[in-house]
């Protein structure tokens, strides 16, 4: 019988990384906090005077895809 080959690359371990309810990496790009953080980054790029105009346009488009001003988390009066 041939020796088993263990592939430790991301592709080789994909079966081990099946999403579960307890896996903190699940839904990493879709939760409210992550979306709000992305929106903050795009808004910062738009307001930065050192950002190229083409980059600002891209940031505006990406911010709109996230939902515009609705992409930001609301603190509901709790904290700052």
N, C-alpha and C positions, 0 to 999 in steps of 0.2 A: 504494500500500500504506500502511496506517495505521502511525503510529509505535508502537514498542513501549513499553509502560508497565512501569517497574520498580517493583515493590512491595517495599519494604525492611522491612515490618512482620514480626512473628514469623510470622504466618499466610502471608505472601508468601514467606518464606524456609524454610518447613517442609520443602520438597522437598530443600533443601540440608542440612538437619539430620537426615537419615536416620541412625539408629544404625549405627555400625560398631564393630568391635572396638577401634579405636584412638581413638575419641571419648571423652574423659574425662567427658563429660556423660551417657554411657550409664549406665543403672541407677542414677541419682543418688539415688533414693529407696529403694533396696532393698538396698544393700550392708550388711554387718554393722556397720561403723563408723557409718554414718548412722542405722541403727536404734538402736544403742547410745546415740548422742548424743540422739536423740529421747526415748528412755527416761529418760535423765539429766535432761532438761528437765522431763518430766512428774513425775519423782520430786522434783525441786527445788520444783515448784509445790505438790505435796502437802505437803511439809514446811515450806513458807514460812508463817509465822503471819499474814502480811499478805494471803494469797490468800483470796478469797471462798469460802465453802463450796461453792457451785454449781460454781465453777471447779475446786476440789479433786476433786469428784465426777467431773467430766468428765476430769480428768487421770488419775484412777484407772481409768476405763473405757478410755481411750486406751492406758494402760500395759498393761492386760490384753490389749487387742487386739494389741499388739506382742509379747506373750508373757510378760508379768510379769517376774519376776527373770531369766528365761532370755533376755530381750532384751538384756541387758548383755554386752559383749564380755568374754571371759576373757583374762587376760594370760598364762595358762599358766606362771606363775612367772617370767616375763621382765619385768624392769623393775618400776616402781612402778605 
